[in-house]
Amino acid sequence: MAYVDDATINAIRRRHPIKEIVERYVTLTKKGNDYWGLCPFHPDNNASMSVSTKLDMFQCFACHKAGNIFNFIADMENISYGEAINLLAKEDGYYVSGLTKKQNPHAKDYEIMSLAGKFYQNNLNSALGNNAIKYLEERQIDRDTIKKFEIGLATDKQALTPFLLNKYDLNDLIELGLSNDNSSDIFNNRIMIPIHDLNGNPIGFGGRIYQTRDSSKYVNTKATRIFDKSKILYNYHRAHNKLNKDNSIIIMEGYFDVIRASTVGVNNCVAPMGTSLTKKHIQILKKITNNIILCFDGDKAGRDATVRALELLEDESVNVGIIRLEEKDPDEFIIKRGKEEFLKKINNPLSVIEFKMNLLKEDKNLNDTKEVSNYLDEIIRELVKEKDSFMVTLTLKKLERRFDVDYKILEDRYNKYKKSNKKDSLSNNLKVNNTKKKLLNKYGQATNNLLYYMTVSPHEIIDYAEKHVIMIMDSKKRRLFNELIYYYHKYGTIIIADLISYLNTKTDVYDVFNEIINMNLKKEYTKEEIDDYIKCVNDYYKINKTDKLKLELNTETDPMKQAKILMEIMKIRGVNNND
């Protein structure tokens, strides 16, 4: 966003009360001094979003989205912050120059990939694509589906690289994984499935063989400056728009599984493209839903992939369901068994503990008393990880009925392991450099609290903090600290909604500010509390500075320099003693 003076932006904001803006999208109900409604940015059944007319900002206490009217409109309309400002400016009858959408640094890369995609689609729709079309039709992929998923064809009879070289540099084509350094195509004689980033920009391809044998059924675009498989989910840009607040996202293994599901009206599917599910994938999905269904292949590899995914999901606050298929994969299951059977699977997924119960009994002889005892023990150990108390009770009752073991015995065993598990967790936590960890956590919290009160009570705190804080070690929080001081001295006050506009172009600082303002601490504070926060911040700086000087001292051989370092250490300690 080009520079536009703060006064202009703030004037636009003040002409549009936030309650009126939010109510264009969300029904609000007044409770106390604020208004509350269902948050549109995550699945919400509890009216988690607050709208404050006093602060002129919105805040969700579940997903932690927060901001002023421009943030709200930008997120709702999927436009830039500057475009949101101009949207409201136009309602007032004028246009603010300099607020056009910021040029993306990868715009040329997206342009190249988009053109490559169209080239491949043209190949498929020409006489060169007859065999590929026949292959797709045999797989029951019709023309509408081909068009929807922008499927194309790479063929050695119509090379991509010479076509693109008319406009683009070979080095760019090599970097984007389209061409070799000898000006030949990377992809040849493969059906091409375009891959998009989370915002729908074309970033790569999956190429599948269709009329030859190859050790690699699929070849994906290599890692490039715009393509990182660990952060991309195939079909996410379509699927996330299909979700209602209570819907699940279904994770599958491959492109054609997702495409096949779409042919029977199931459009909320994504795939990690042949790589394992990652923590980053889960973080991405958690932003749009709390409900995840794993629907991997029906073979042993799919079962093992499910186990690995559950290990990642274990500590996440999401509801997990599992589908196990009788066929090789979702593609084959839907073709053989049809839409209704697939929908039954989706609507009745296994719980995590049900999946584990089935998994653990696979190699057990449940007619053998000893093996039954081991099986029950393993299940109860797994049940300790279950957070839903109803699920715990229902599972213990199911085990009671299935194996004719008294419920009280099972419950006692569960409680024993639950208690033991808590002790183990505490013991492990204490082993991980406990003193330093506590210090870091204390410092981080003190810094956050200080920044929060500097924002909401600037008149009482900013000058005091500026005078007494030596150094904030965290670079992003240090920048926010300095920005708050600068902004306050420039304007003589801090209006949070205006500050949001000011910080919005400073991405790193705004992210930290958003985290701070979402803390929602009590409004009242004492001078002693502020002094404690400042002391903690300063102590952390002194400890880190002293540690660095000690390292220097250990490696320094020059007596004069050693003496100088010792003087610095003594000076820091002297300041510390006076505090």
C-alpha positions, 0 to 999 in steps of 0.5 A: 500500500502506497503512503496515504496520510493517517488523517485521511484513513482515519477520517474514512474509518470514523465515517463508518461505525464498526457496528454498521459494517459488521452487521452487513455480514453478521447478526449482532446482539448487545450484551453489556457495553459491546455487541456479540455475534458468530465469528465469520472467520472460523466455525463458531456456534458460541457467538465468540466475536465481540464488537466494541463501539468504544474501541471501534474494533472487532475481536474474536475470543476463539480464533483471535482475529481482531482489527478495525473496519478495514481488517474486517472488510478485507478478510470478508471480501478477500481483498487487500487492506488498501482496497478495503479502505477505498471500498468505503471511500467510494461509498462516500463518493470519492477515490483515494489514490495510492491504495491499489492492490500491492504488486505481488513480488511473484506476479510474473511467476504466477503469470508464467504458471497460469500461461503454462496451465492454459497451454497444457489445457489447449493440448488436451482439447486438441487432436493431440489430447485424444488418447488422454481424453479417452484415458480420463473418460475410462476413469469416469472423469467427464468434460465438466470435471476436466474443465473444473480442475483445469486438467491439461496435457504435456506432450513431446509433440507440442513443447511448452518451453519454446512457446514460453521463451517467446516472452520469458527468460529460460532461467525463470522457467528452470527455476519454476520447474517447467524447463531443463537448462537445455531448453527442453520440457520437464514434463512430457507425455503426462496428464497435467493437474495444476496446483494452486497456493492457498490464495488460488495462485497457480504454483506447480503441476502434478504430472501423471502417466497415462499410456506408458509404464514408468517407475514414477506414476506421478512427477510433481513440480520441484521445490521452487520459490513459490512451491513448497509441498509442506505448506500446500494442500491440493484443492484447498483454494476451492475446498475452503470456500465450500465449508459451512461453519460446522463442516469437516475438511476431508484429507485424502492422499491423491489428486484423483481421490479429491477429483473423484469425490467432487464428481459425487458432490463432495467438494470439501476435500484436500490432499498433501500431494504424495507427501506426509501431512505436516504440522503446517498443513494442520495449522492451515486447516485449523484456521477454517474448521475444527473438524478434520476427517482422515480418508487415506487409502484402504491399504496398509500404507494408508493405515500407517499414514493415518497413524502418523497423521494422528500423532500430529493431531494428538495435541491439536484442539480439533475433532478428528474422524477417520474413514477406513475404506474396503477398496484401494483408495477413495477414487476406486471406492466411489466408482465401485460402491457409489455416492451413497456408500461414500456419504455413509462413510463421511457421515459416520467416521470412526472416532480416534479411539475406535480406530485405535481399538480396531488397529490394536486387535489386528494381530491379536488372538482375542480367544486367548486370555493373555492377549485379551488382557494385553489388548485391554491394557493397550486400549486403556493406555490410549484412552488416557489421551482422549479429552472427551469424558463421554467418549472415555465412559462409552469406550469403557462400557463397550469394553465391559460388554465386549469382554465381560470385564467389570466396569469398575476394574476398567475404570480403576485401570484407566484412573491409574494410568491417567494419574501416572501420565500426569506425573510423567508429563510433569517429570519430563517438563522439569527435565527440559532446562526448567530454570531457563524455560521459566525465565523465558516464559516469565519474560515473554509474559511480562513483555506482552503485558507491558505492551498491552498496557502501553496500548490501552493506557498510554497516558499513564505508562508510555513515558514511564516505560520509555524512561525505565526499560533498558532493552526488549530482547525480542526484535519484533516486540522491540519494534512494537515498543518503539512504534507505540512510543513514536505514535504516542508522541506524534499524536498525543494519544492512542486510538486503537482503531487508528493505530491498527491502520498505522501498523497495518503496512508494518507486517511483522509489527502488526502480527505481534500487535494483534497477538498483544491486543487479543490478550484481553487483560483486566483493565485495572492495573497497579504501578507495582505490576508495571514495575514488576513487568519492567524489572523482569524485562530488564533482568532478562536483558541483563542476564543475556548480556552477561552470558554473552560477555562471559562467553567472550571472556572465555575465548579472549586471550588479551589481558586488557580486553579481558579486563574491559569485559570484566568491567562491563560485567561488573557494571551490569551487576552493579546496576542489577544490585541497585534495582 
